[in-house]
Amino acid sequence: MTTAYLAQEANTGNPILNIAVFVIFIAVTMTVVMRVGKSTSEASDFYTGGASFTGTQNGLAIAGDYLSAASFLGIVGSIAISGYDGFLYSVGFFVAWLVALLLVAEPLRNVGRFTMADVLSFRLRQKPVRVAAAIGTLAVSLFYLIAQMAGAGSLVSVLMNLSGRLEQSIVVAIVGIVMIAYVLIGGMKGTTYVQMIKAVLLVGGVSIMTVLVFVSIRGGFTTLFDDAISMHASSEYIQEKGYEASEIMQPGLKYGGSFTQQLDFISLGLSLVLGTAGLPHVLMRFYTVPTAKEARKSVTWAIILIGAFYLMTLVLGYGAAALVGPDRILAAPGGANAAAPLLALELGGSIFMALISAVAFATVLAVVAGLAITASASVAHDVYDGVLRNGEASEEDQVRVSRITVVVLGVISIVLGILAMEQNVAFLVSLAFAVAASANLPTILFSLYWKRFNTAGAVASMYTGVGSALVLIFLSPAVSGVPTAMFPNADWSIFPLTSPGLVSIPLAFAAGIIVTLVSKPDNLEHLSSEMEVRSLTGVGVEAPVDH
């Protein structure tokens, strides 16, 4: 009995200590949310926090929103197992952020009010565009939520040594319930404060882990890489795959070999780089500051934090490979997603693992709360108010519909999160990026920069993008046909790539261009000129738009 307990503690730390830290963290953040939530009375408070945050605060919150469980749990695990190929996620996520800033962020903030559809419908016909934008927002949010739920299930399963499917499913359900509570109580204000707290804790925790990795290996990058290669050389997993240990430092460990795998690599990179500019929950953060100047300031802070974080994931990923090893990582509940907590256990023992895991759990809660806010705002503001009530719904009714949407979305994400628990969360988020780049980005860019663009083109682009992305994902090996799929015992996969972006993104752009050119203009040229001036200068941001 003693031997069994010691073995358990060596693998997962002290479960009682882990849960105690979790409970304390949830209690503290829930107290913050409840205090802030008392000032949430209007729709603008619930959706954008009343645009009352400073650039520094919003920069922290953007980092908190963007650095999800995929960034911490998924990327570290991906690098630990797949080496150089795993680092593609870090590069892709960071470069994608730069694309969003250069092309989309400030013009979107100057034109919109609550949601992405405010921008898309500025000079287009309101109802068809708002419905299509809401569908795209819900699809992206749902995929992102699935990834966070799967990450939470993996994380808590490692901490409590829960290997059973039922126990892990209960964990995912609890995370979903806590997320719903955060959003219902605090709205955007409460969510933003949680994201700020989480950003500071996450970047601080990762910084400490990075230093401890170099202390543990007693050397620099060369020693780190040599130790990772040495650990891979003795790995049964690597030997079964038929790889050389040194391939952890070279491209191709995951996406090399066949022509199909190489196309999958290109498709993933395209989805990651273009996806952020279409993520509604990240773009919505720019509505929480009062001026364009504060928006630019928030961007500066976000770049610093996000860039530093993704550089450190390289150290943590190879650190997990060197100090924990791929066999031990893959044997843990949650597979590759367990690499970061197990590395924390190796570096600082049970207490440090509990603290780092609490930060990872905060990451999940902060991101799912932001996603839920965005999706609920889209349903209430775009569909209920803009389409069903013709813009005449009261703010109280909109907030009520938002709260109902949060509950429904939470339940759906719990169910799908349980199905996806064995998937790497970085990969799951890449699917959300593919849907965002396909469904939203073409229409956003065309609306901001192409005067000829019309409603028919926007609707065709959005439906083509979201439809093709979802169909190709459903028909891909990510859902069926392989042991790591969501449905491993079934096989209807006829599309060979796990990421649909290589096909769905060009289709969405093509649909927008072709349908715009063959259909009649909207005859709203005056709004096109107004949108151009407002997007570039911010003049008239507070003025309503009359169609």
SEKE-725869 format. One record per residue (C-alpha): x, y, z. Coordinates in steps of 0.2 Angstrom, whole numbers, plus 2048, in hexadecimal, padded with zeros to 3 digits. Each point is the difference from the previous one (the first is absolute). Layout:
N
@c1: X c2: Y c3: Z
...
This chain:
547
@c1: 800 c2: 800 c3: 800
@c1: 80E c2: 80C c3: 804
@c1: 809 c2: 7FC c3: 7F0
@c1: 7F0 c2: 803 c3: 7F6
@c1: 7FE c2: 811 c3: 808
@c1: 812 c2: 805 c3: 7FD
@c1: 7FE c2: 7FB c3: 7EE
@c1: 7F0 c2: 80A c3: 7FF
@c1: 808 c2: 810 c3: 808
@c1: 80F c2: 7FE c3: 7F4
@c1: 7F5 c2: 801 c3: 7F1
@c1: 7F3 c2: 80D c3: 805
@c1: 805 c2: 809 c3: 810
@c1: 7F5 c2: 801 c3: 80F
@c1: 7ED c2: 800 c3: 7FA
@c1: 7FA c2: 808 c3: 810
@c1: 80C c2: 80E c3: 7FF
@c1: 7FD c2: 802 c3: 7ED
@c1: 7ED c2: 802 c3: 803
@c1: 802 c2: 80B c3: 80F
@c1: 80A c2: 80C c3: 7F5
@c1: 7F3 c2: 7FF c3: 7F3
@c1: 7F2 c2: 804 c3: 80C
@c1: 809 c2: 80F c3: 807
@c1: 803 c2: 807 c3: 7EF
@c1: 7EE c2: 7FE c3: 7FB
@c1: 7FA c2: 808 c3: 810
@c1: 80C c2: 80F c3: 7FE
@c1: 7FB c2: 803 c3: 7ED
@c1: 7EE c2: 7FD c3: 803
@c1: 800 c2: 80D c3: 80E
@c1: 808 c2: 80D c3: 7F4
@c1: 7F3 c2: 7FB c3: 7F3
@c1: 7F2 c2: 803 c3: 80C
@c1: 806 c2: 811 c3: 806
@c1: 803 c2: 806 c3: 7EE
@c1: 7EF c2: 7F8 c3: 7FA
@c1: 7F6 c2: 80C c3: 80B
@c1: 804 c2: 80E c3: 7F4
@c1: 7FA c2: 7F6 c3: 7F1
@c1: 7EF c2: 807 c3: 7FD
@c1: 7FF c2: 805 c3: 7ED
@c1: 803 c2: 7F6 c3: 7F0
@c1: 810 c2: 80A c3: 7FD
@c1: 807 c2: 7FB c3: 812
@c1: 7FC c2: 7ED c3: 7FC
@c1: 807 c2: 800 c3: 7EF
@c1: 80F c2: 80C c3: 800
@c1: 802 c2: 805 c3: 812
@c1: 7F9 c2: 812 c3: 7FC
@c1: 810 c2: 803 c3: 7F6
@c1: 808 c2: 805 c3: 811
@c1: 811 c2: 7F7 c3: 800
@c1: 811 c2: 808 c3: 7FD
@c1: 80C c2: 7FB c3: 7F3
@c1: 80B c2: 7F7 c3: 80C
@c1: 7F1 c2: 7F7 c3: 808
@c1: 7F9 c2: 7FB c3: 7EF
@c1: 812 c2: 7FA c3: 7FA
@c1: 801 c2: 7F5 c3: 80F
@c1: 7EE c2: 7FA c3: 7FC
@c1: 804 c2: 7FD c3: 7EE
@c1: 80F c2: 7F5 c3: 805
@c1: 7F5 c2: 7F7 c3: 80C
@c1: 7F3 c2: 7FD c3: 7F3
@c1: 80C c2: 7FB c3: 7F2
@c1: 80C c2: 7F4 c3: 80B
@c1: 7F4 c2: 7F2 c3: 802
@c1: 802 c2: 7EE c3: 806
@c1: 806 c2: 7FC c3: 7EF
@c1: 80E c2: 80C c3: 802
@c1: 806 c2: 7F9 c3: 810
@c1: 7FB c2: 7EE c3: 801
@c1: 7FE c2: 7FC c3: 7EE
@c1: 810 c2: 808 c3: 7F9
@c1: 80B c2: 7FA c3: 80E
@c1: 7FA c2: 7EE c3: 7FD
@c1: 802 c2: 802 c3: 7ED
@c1: 812 c2: 806 c3: 801
@c1: 804 c2: 7F2 c3: 80D
@c1: 7F9 c2: 7F3 c3: 7F4
@c1: 803 c2: 807 c3: 7EF
@c1: 80E c2: 80C c3: 803
@c1: 803 c2: 80C c3: 7F2
@c1: 7EF c2: 7FD c3: 7F8
@c1: 7F7 c2: 803 c3: 810
@c1: 808 c2: 811 c3: 801
@c1: 7F7 c2: 805 c3: 7F0
@c1: 7F1 c2: 804 c3: 80C
@c1: 80A c2: 80D c3: 809
@c1: 806 c2: 808 c3: 7F0
@c1: 7EF c2: 7FF c3: 7F8
@c1: 7F6 c2: 807 c3: 80F
@c1: 80C c2: 80F c3: 802
@c1: 802 c2: 804 c3: 7ED
@c1: 7ED c2: 7FF c3: 7FF
@c1: 7FF c2: 80E c3: 80E
@c1: 80A c2: 80C c3: 7F5
@c1: 7F5 c2: 7FD c3: 7F1
@c1: 7F1 c2: 804 c3: 80B
@c1: 808 c2: 810 c3: 806
@c1: 806 c2: 806 c3: 7EF
@c1: 7F0 c2: 7FD c3: 7F6
@c1: 7F1 c2: 7FF c3: 80C
@c1: 801 c2: 805 c3: 812
@c1: 7FF c2: 813 c3: 800
@c1: 7F4 c2: 802 c3: 7F1
@c1: 7F5 c2: 7F4 c3: 808
@c1: 800 c2: 809 c3: 810
@c1: 7FC c2: 811 c3: 7F8
@c1: 7F1 c2: 7F9 c3: 7F6
@c1: 7F8 c2: 7F3 c3: 80C
@c1: 7F7 c2: 802 c3: 811
@c1: 7FD c2: 7EF c3: 808
@c1: 803 c2: 7F2 c3: 7F3
@c1: 809 c2: 7FB c3: 7F0
@c1: 7F0 c2: 801 c3: 7F7
@c1: 7FE c2: 813 c3: 804
@c1: 80F c2: 802 c3: 7F4
@c1: 7FA c2: 7F4 c3: 7F3
@c1: 7EF c2: 808 c3: 7FF
@c1: 806 c2: 812 c3: 801
@c1: 7FE c2: 803 c3: 7ED
@c1: 7F7 c2: 7EF c3: 7FB
@c1: 7EE c2: 7FA c3: 803
@c1: 7FD c2: 7FD c3: 812
@c1: 7F6 c2: 7F1 c3: 802
@c1: 809 c2: 7F3 c3: 7F5
@c1: 811 c2: 806 c3: 805
@c1: 7FC c2: 7FF c3: 813
@c1: 7F9 c2: 7EE c3: 7FE
@c1: 80F c2: 7FA c3: 7F7
@c1: 80C c2: 809 c3: 80B
@c1: 7F7 c2: 7F8 c3: 80F
@c1: 802 c2: 7EF c3: 7F9
@c1: 812 c2: 802 c3: 7FD
@c1: 803 c2: 807 c3: 811
@c1: 7F7 c2: 7F1 c3: 808
@c1: 80A c2: 7F3 c3: 7F6
@c1: 811 c2: 808 c3: 805
@c1: 7FB c2: 802 c3: 812
@c1: 7FA c2: 7EF c3: 801
@c1: 810 c2: 7F8 c3: 7F9
@c1: 80A c2: 80B c3: 80C
@c1: 7F5 c2: 7FB c3: 80F
@c1: 802 c2: 7EE c3: 7FC
@c1: 813 c2: 802 c3: 800
@c1: 800 c2: 809 c3: 811
@c1: 7F4 c2: 7F3 c3: 808
@c1: 80B c2: 7F2 c3: 7F9
@c1: 80F c2: 809 c3: 808
@c1: 7F8 c2: 802 c3: 811
@c1: 7FB c2: 7ED c3: 800
@c1: 812 c2: 7FB c3: 7FC
@c1: 807 c2: 80C c3: 80D
@c1: 7F5 c2: 7FB c3: 80F
@c1: 801 c2: 7EE c3: 7FB
@c1: 813 c2: 801 c3: 802
@c1: 7FF c2: 809 c3: 810
@c1: 7F4 c2: 7F3 c3: 808
@c1: 806 c2: 7F1 c3: 7F7
@c1: 7EF c2: 7FD c3: 7F8
@c1: 803 c2: 7F3 c3: 7F2
@c1: 7ED c2: 7FB c3: 7FE
@c1: 7F6 c2: 808 c3: 7F2
@c1: 7F1 c2: 803 c3: 80C
@c1: 80B c2: 80A c3: 80D
@c1: 808 c2: 80B c3: 7F2
@c1: 7EF c2: 803 c3: 7F9
@c1: 7FA c2: 806 c3: 811
@c1: 80F c2: 80C c3: 800
@c1: 7FB c2: 808 c3: 7EF
@c1: 7EE c2: 802 c3: 806
@c1: 806 c2: 809 c3: 810
@c1: 80B c2: 80C c3: 7F6
@c1: 7F2 c2: 804 c3: 7F5
@c1: 7F5 c2: 804 c3: 80F
@c1: 80D c2: 80B c3: 807
@c1: 802 c2: 809 c3: 7F0
@c1: 7ED c2: 803 c3: 7FE
@c1: 800 c2: 808 c3: 812
@c1: 80F c2: 80B c3: 7FC
@c1: 7F7 c2: 808 c3: 7F1
@c1: 7EF c2: 801 c3: 807
@c1: 806 c2: 809 c3: 810
@c1: 80D c2: 80B c3: 7F9
@c1: 7FD c2: 803 c3: 7ED
@c1: 80F c2: 808 c3: 7F7
@c1: 806 c2: 80A c3: 80E
@c1: 802 c2: 7F1 c3: 80B
@c1: 807 c2: 7F6 c3: 7F2
@c1: 80D c2: 80D c3: 7FC
@c1: 806 c2: 801 c3: 812
@c1: 802 c2: 7ED c3: 800
@c1: 80A c2: 801 c3: 7F0
@c1: 80C c2: 80D c3: 807
@c1: 803 c2: 7F6 c3: 80F
@c1: 803 c2: 7F1 c3: 7F6
@c1: 80C c2: 808 c3: 7F4
@c1: 80B c2: 806 c3: 80E
@c1: 800 c2: 7EF c3: 808
@c1: 803 c2: 7F6 c3: 7F0
@c1: 80E c2: 80B c3: 7F9
@c1: 808 c2: 800 c3: 812
@c1: 7FE c2: 7EE c3: 802
@c1: 807 c2: 7FB c3: 7EF
@c1: 80F c2: 80C c3: 803
@c1: 804 c2: 7F7 c3: 811
@c1: 7FE c2: 7EF c3: 7F7
@c1: 80C c2: 806 c3: 7F2
@c1: 80D c2: 805 c3: 80D
@c1: 7FE c2: 7F0 c3: 809
@c1: 803 c2: 7F5 c3: 7F1
@c1: 811 c2: 808 c3: 7FD
@c1: 804 c2: 7FE c3: 812
@c1: 7FB c2: 7ED c3: 7FF
@c1: 80A c2: 7FC c3: 7F1
@c1: 80F c2: 80B c3: 806
@c1: 803 c2: 807 c3: 7EF
@c1: 7F9 c2: 80A c3: 7F2
@c1: 7F7 c2: 7FD c3: 7F0
@c1: 80D c2: 7F3 c3: 7F9
@c1: 7FF c2: 7F6 c3: 810
@c1: 7ED c2: 801 c3: 7FF
@c1: 7FF c2: 7FA c3: 7EF
@c1: 80D c2: 7F2 c3: 803
@c1: 7F6 c2: 7FA c3: 80F
@c1: 7F0 c2: 800 c3: 7F6
@c1: 808 c2: 7F5 c3: 7F2
@c1: 807 c2: 7F4 c3: 80D
@c1: 7EF c2: 7FE c3: 808
@c1: 7F8 c2: 7FD c3: 7EF
@c1: 80D c2: 7F3 c3: 7FC
@c1: 7FA c2: 7F5 c3: 80E
@c1: 7ED c2: 803 c3: 7FD
@c1: 7F6 c2: 7F1 c3: 7FB
@c1: 7F4 c2: 80C c3: 7F8
@c1: 80D c2: 807 c3: 7F4
@c1: 807 c2: 7EE c3: 7FC
@c1: 7EF c2: 7FA c3: 7FC
@c1: 7FD c2: 80E c3: 7F4
@c1: 811 c2: 7FC c3: 7F8
@c1: 807 c2: 811 c3: 802
@c1: 812 c2: 805 c3: 804
@c1: 802 c2: 809 c3: 811
@c1: 809 c2: 80F c3: 7F7
@c1: 7F0 c2: 803 c3: 7F6
@c1: 7F9 c2: 80A c3: 80F
@c1: 80B c2: 80E c3: 7FA
@c1: 7FB c2: 7FF c3: 7EE
@c1: 7F0 c2: 803 c3: 7F6
@c1: 7F6 c2: 7F1 c3: 7FB
@c1: 7FD c2: 7F6 c3: 810
@c1: 7EE c2: 803 c3: 7FF
@c1: 7FD c2: 808 c3: 7EF
@c1: 80D c2: 7F8 c3: 7F6
@c1: 800 c2: 7F1 c3: 7F5
@c1: 7F1 c2: 7FE c3: 7F4
@c1: 7FA c2: 80E c3: 7F5
@c1: 7F0 c2: 800 c3: 809
@c1: 808 c2: 804 c3: 811
@c1: 80A c2: 80E c3: 7F8
@c1: 7F0 c2: 808 c3: 7F9
@c1: 7F9 c2: 7FE c3: 811
@c1: 80F c2: 80A c3: 807
@c1: 7FC c2: 80E c3: 7F3
@c1: 7ED c2: 7FF c3: 804
@c1: 804 c2: 802 c3: 813
@c1: 80C c2: 80E c3: 7FE
@c1: 7F3 c2: 80A c3: 7F5
@c1: 7F3 c2: 7FD c3: 80C
@c1: 80A c2: 806 c3: 80F
@c1: 807 c2: 810 c3: 7F7
@c1: 7EF c2: 806 c3: 7F9
@c1: 7F5 c2: 7F9 c3: 80E
@c1: 803 c2: 80D c3: 80E
@c1: 7FA c2: 80F c3: 7F5
@c1: 7EF c2: 7F7 c3: 7FF
@c1: 7FE c2: 7FB c3: 813
@c1: 7F1 c2: 809 c3: 806
@c1: 805 c2: 7FE c3: 813
@c1: 811 c2: 808 c3: 7FD
@c1: 7FA c2: 80E c3: 7F5
@c1: 7F2 c2: 804 c3: 80C
@c1: 80D c2: 805 c3: 80D
@c1: 803 c2: 810 c3: 7F6
@c1: 7EF c2: 807 c3: 804
@c1: 804 c2: 800 c3: 813
@c1: 80B c2: 810 c3: 7FE
@c1: 7FA c2: 811 c3: 7FE
@c1: 80B c2: 807 c3: 7F2
@c1: 80B c2: 7FA c3: 7F2
@c1: 810 c2: 806 c3: 809
@c1: 7FC c2: 7F4 c3: 80F
@c1: 7FD c2: 7F2 c3: 7F3
@c1: 811 c2: 803 c3: 7F9
@c1: 807 c2: 800 c3: 812
@c1: 7F8 c2: 7F0 c3: 804
@c1: 807 c2: 7F8 c3: 7F0
@c1: 812 c2: 805 c3: 806
@c1: 7FE c2: 7F7 c3: 811
@c1: 7F8 c2: 7F1 c3: 7F7
@c1: 80E c2: 7FE c3: 7F4
@c1: 80D c2: 801 c3: 80E
@c1: 7F7 c2: 7F3 c3: 80B
@c1: 7FB c2: 7F4 c3: 7F1
@c1: 811 c2: 801 c3: 7F8
@c1: 809 c2: 7FC c3: 810
@c1: 7F4 c2: 7F2 c3: 804
@c1: 802 c2: 7F7 c3: 7EF
@c1: 813 c2: 801 c3: 801
@c1: 800 c2: 7F7 c3: 811
@c1: 7F4 c2: 7F2 c3: 7FA
@c1: 80F c2: 7FA c3: 7F6
@c1: 80B c2: 7FE c3: 810
@c1: 7F1 c2: 7F8 c3: 809
@c1: 7FC c2: 7F4 c3: 7F2
@c1: 812 c2: 7FA c3: 7FE
@c1: 802 c2: 800 c3: 813
@c1: 7F1 c2: 7F4 c3: 802
@c1: 808 c2: 7F5 c3: 7F3
@c1: 811 c2: 800 c3: 809
@c1: 7FA c2: 7FF c3: 812
@c1: 7F0 c2: 7F6 c3: 7FF
@c1: 801 c2: 7F7 c3: 7EF
@c1: 7F3 c2: 7FC c3: 7F3
@c1: 7FB c2: 7EF c3: 807
@c1: 7FC c2: 806 c3: 811
@c1: 7F6 c2: 80F c3: 7F8
@c1: 7F6 c2: 7F5 c3: 7F5
@c1: 7FC c2: 7F4 c3: 80E
@c1: 7F8 c2: 80D c3: 80B
@c1: 7EE c2: 804 c3: 7FF
@c1: 7FD c2: 80D c3: 7F2
@c1: 810 c2: 7FA c3: 7F6
@c1: 80A c2: 80E c3: 7F9
@c1: 7F6 c2: 80D c3: 809
@c1: 808 c2: 7FA c3: 811
@c1: 811 c2: 805 c3: 7FB
@c1: 800 c2: 812 c3: 808
@c1: 7F9 c2: 7FA c3: 811
@c1: 80C c2: 7F1 c3: 801
@c1: 80E c2: 80C c3: 7FC
@c1: 7FB c2: 80B c3: 80E
@c1: 800 c2: 7F0 c3: 80C
@c1: 811 c2: 7FC c3: 7FA
@c1: 807 c2: 812 c3: 803
@c1: 7F8 c2: 804 c3: 810
@c1: 7F6 c2: 7F2 c3: 808
@c1: 7EE c2: 7FE c3: 804
@c1: 7FD c2: 812 c3: 807
@c1: 808 c2: 808 c3: 7F0
@c1: 7F6 c2: 7F4 c3: 7F5
@c1: 7F0 c2: 805 c3: 809
@c1: 803 c2: 813 c3: 7FE
@c1: 805 c2: 7FE c3: 7ED
@c1: 7F0 c2: 7F5 c3: 7FD
@c1: 7F5 c2: 80D c3: 809
@c1: 807 c2: 80D c3: 7F4
@c1: 7FC c2: 7F4 c3: 7F1
@c1: 7EF c2: 7FE c3: 807
@c1: 7FE c2: 813 c3: 801
@c1: 805 c2: 800 c3: 7EE
@c1: 7F2 c2: 7F5 c3: 7FC
@c1: 7F3 c2: 809 c3: 80A
@c1: 805 c2: 811 c3: 7F9
@c1: 800 c2: 7FB c3: 7EE
@c1: 7F0 c2: 7F7 c3: 801
@c1: 7F8 c2: 80E c3: 809
@c1: 805 c2: 80C c3: 7F2
@c1: 7FA c2: 7F4 c3: 7F2
@c1: 7EF c2: 7FE c3: 809
@c1: 7FE c2: 813 c3: 801
@c1: 804 c2: 802 c3: 7EE
@c1: 7F4 c2: 7F2 c3: 7FA
@c1: 7F2 c2: 806 c3: 80B
@c1: 803 c2: 812 c3: 7FA
@c1: 7FF c2: 7FB c3: 7EE
@c1: 7EF c2: 7F6 c3: 803
@c1: 7F8 c2: 80E c3: 80A
@c1: 806 c2: 80F c3: 7F7
@c1: 801 c2: 7FA c3: 7EE
@c1: 7F3 c2: 7F3 c3: 7FF
@c1: 7F3 c2: 805 c3: 80E
@c1: 801 c2: 813 c3: 7FF
@c1: 806 c2: 803 c3: 7EE
@c1: 7F6 c2: 7F3 c3: 7F7
@c1: 7F1 c2: 7F9 c3: 80A
@c1: 7FC c2: 811 c3: 809
@c1: 806 c2: 80C c3: 7F2
@c1: 80C c2: 809 c3: 80C
@c1: 7F1 c2: 804 c3: 80D
@c1: 805 c2: 7F4 c3: 80E
@c1: 803 c2: 807 c3: 811
@c1: 811 c2: 7FE c3: 808
@c1: 7F8 c2: 7F6 c3: 80D
@c1: 7F9 c2: 7F4 c3: 7F3
@c1: 811 c2: 7FF c3: 7F7
@c1: 809 c2: 7FC c3: 810
@c1: 7F3 c2: 7F3 c3: 805
@c1: 802 c2: 7F7 c3: 7EF
@c1: 813 c2: 801 c3: 802
@c1: 7FF c2: 7F7 c3: 811
@c1: 7F5 c2: 7F2 c3: 7F9
@c1: 80C c2: 7FE c3: 7F1
@c1: 80F c2: 7FE c3: 80D
@c1: 7F7 c2: 7F2 c3: 808
@c1: 7FB c2: 7F7 c3: 7F0
@c1: 812 c2: 802 c3: 7F9
@c1: 807 c2: 7FA c3: 810
@c1: 7F6 c2: 7F0 c3: 800
@c1: 805 c2: 7FD c3: 7ED
@c1: 812 c2: 803 c3: 803
@c1: 800 c2: 7F4 c3: 80F
@c1: 7FA c2: 7F2 c3: 7F5
@c1: 80C c2: 803 c3: 7F2
@c1: 80E c2: 803 c3: 80C
@c1: 7FD c2: 7EF c3: 807
@c1: 801 c2: 7F8 c3: 7EF
@c1: 811 c2: 809 c3: 7FC
@c1: 809 c2: 7FD c3: 810
@c1: 80E c2: 7F5 c3: 7F8
@c1: 804 c2: 80D c3: 7F3
@c1: 80F c2: 80C c3: 802
@c1: 7F8 c2: 811 c3: 804
@c1: 80C c2: 80A c3: 7F5
@c1: 7F9 c2: 7F6 c3: 7F1
@c1: 7EE c2: 803 c3: 805
@c1: 803 c2: 812 c3: 801
@c1: 808 c2: 800 c3: 7EF
@c1: 7EF c2: 7F9 c3: 7F9
@c1: 7F8 c2: 810 c3: 808
@c1: 80D c2: 80B c3: 7F7
@c1: 7FC c2: 7F7 c3: 7F0
@c1: 7ED c2: 803 c3: 802
@c1: 804 c2: 812 c3: 805
@c1: 80B c2: 803 c3: 7F1
@c1: 7F4 c2: 7F8 c3: 7F4
@c1: 7EF c2: 807 c3: 807
@c1: 805 c2: 812 c3: 806
@c1: 811 c2: 806 c3: 7F9
@c1: 7FB c2: 802 c3: 7EE
@c1: 7F0 c2: 80A c3: 803
@c1: 809 c2: 80B c3: 80D
@c1: 80E c2: 805 c3: 7F4
@c1: 7F4 c2: 802 c3: 7F1
@c1: 7F5 c2: 80B c3: 80B
@c1: 80E c2: 80B c3: 806
@c1: 80A c2: 802 c3: 7F0
@c1: 7F5 c2: 7FC c3: 7F0
@c1: 7F3 c2: 80D c3: 7FC
@c1: 7F8 c2: 7F4 c3: 7F3
@c1: 7FC c2: 7F3 c3: 80D
@c1: 7EE c2: 7FD c3: 803
@c1: 7F4 c2: 7F7 c3: 80B
@c1: 7FE c2: 7F1 c3: 7F4
@c1: 813 c2: 7FD c3: 7FF
@c1: 801 c2: 802 c3: 813
@c1: 7F3 c2: 7F3 c3: 804
@c1: 807 c2: 7F4 c3: 7F2
@c1: 811 c2: 802 c3: 808
@c1: 7FB c2: 7FD c3: 812
@c1: 7F5 c2: 7F1 c3: 7FC
@c1: 80C c2: 7F8 c3: 7F4
@c1: 80E c2: 802 c3: 80D
@c1: 7F7 c2: 7F9 c3: 80F
@c1: 7F7 c2: 7F3 c3: 7F6
@c1: 810 c2: 7F9 c3: 7F7
@c1: 80B c2: 801 c3: 810
@c1: 7F3 c2: 7F6 c3: 80A
@c1: 7FC c2: 7F3 c3: 7F3
@c1: 813 c2: 7FD c3: 7FD
@c1: 804 c2: 7FF c3: 812
@c1: 7F1 c2: 7F3 c3: 802
@c1: 807 c2: 7F6 c3: 7F2
@c1: 812 c2: 801 c3: 806
@c1: 80B c2: 7F4 c3: 80A
@c1: 7FE c2: 80C c3: 80F
@c1: 7EE c2: 7FA c3: 802
@c1: 801 c2: 7ED c3: 7FB
@c1: 80B c2: 7F3 c3: 7F8
@c1: 80F c2: 800 c3: 80C
@c1: 803 c2: 7FC c3: 812
@c1: 802 c2: 812 c3: 805
@c1: 7F0 c2: 806 c3: 7F8
@c1: 7F1 c2: 806 c3: 809
@c1: 7F7 c2: 7F0 c3: 7FB
@c1: 80E c2: 7F3 c3: 7FE
@c1: 7F5 c2: 7F1 c3: 7FE
@c1: 7F8 c2: 807 c3: 7F0
@c1: 806 c2: 805 c3: 7EF
@c1: 7F8 c2: 80C c3: 7F4
@c1: 810 c2: 80B c3: 7FD
@c1: 801 c2: 803 c3: 7ED
@c1: 80A c2: 811 c3: 801
@c1: 812 c2: 7FC c3: 803
@c1: 805 c2: 810 c3: 809
@c1: 7FD c2: 803 c3: 813
@c1: 800 c2: 812 c3: 7FD
@c1: 7F3 c2: 807 c3: 7F3
@c1: 808 c2: 811 c3: 7FE
@c1: 809 c2: 7FD c3: 7F0
@c1: 7F0 c2: 7FD c3: 7F7
@c1: 7F2 c2: 809 c3: 80A
@c1: 80A c2: 811 c3: 801
@c1: 802 c2: 802 c3: 7ED
@c1: 7EE c2: 7FA c3: 7FD
@c1: 7FA c2: 80E c3: 80C
@c1: 80A c2: 80D c3: 7F7
@c1: 7FB c2: 7FA c3: 7EF
@c1: 7EE c2: 800 c3: 805
@c1: 800 c2: 812 c3: 806
@c1: 809 c2: 806 c3: 7F0
@c1: 7F5 c2: 7F6 c3: 7F4
@c1: 7EF c2: 804 c3: 807
@c1: 804 c2: 812 c3: 803
@c1: 805 c2: 802 c3: 7ED
@c1: 7F1 c2: 7F7 c3: 7F9
@c1: 7F3 c2: 808 c3: 80C
@c1: 7F9 c2: 812 c3: 801
@c1: 808 c2: 80D c3: 80B
@c1: 7F7 c2: 804 c3: 810
@c1: 7FF c2: 813 c3: 7FB
@c1: 807 c2: 805 c3: 811
@c1: 80F c2: 809 c3: 7FA
@c1: 7FE c2: 80E c3: 80D
@c1: 802 c2: 7F4 c3: 80E
@c1: 810 c2: 7F9 c3: 7F7
@c1: 808 c2: 811 c3: 801
@c1: 7FB c2: 803 c3: 812
@c1: 806 c2: 7EF c3: 805
@c1: 811 c2: 803 c3: 7F7
@c1: 802 c2: 811 c3: 80A
@c1: 7FA c2: 7F9 c3: 810
@c1: 80B c2: 7F0 c3: 7FF
@c1: 810 c2: 809 c3: 7FC
@c1: 7FE c2: 810 c3: 80C
@c1: 7F3 c2: 7FB c3: 80D
@c1: 7F6 c2: 810 c3: 7FC
@c1: 7ED c2: 7FD c3: 804
@c1: 803 c2: 7F0 c3: 80A
@c1: 7F2 c2: 804 c3: 80C
@c1: 7F3 c2: 805 c3: 7F2
@c1: 7F3 c2: 7F3 c3: 7FC
@c1: 7FF c2: 7FA c3: 7EE
@c1: 7EF c2: 802 c3: 7F6
@c1: 7FD c2: 7F4 c3: 7F2
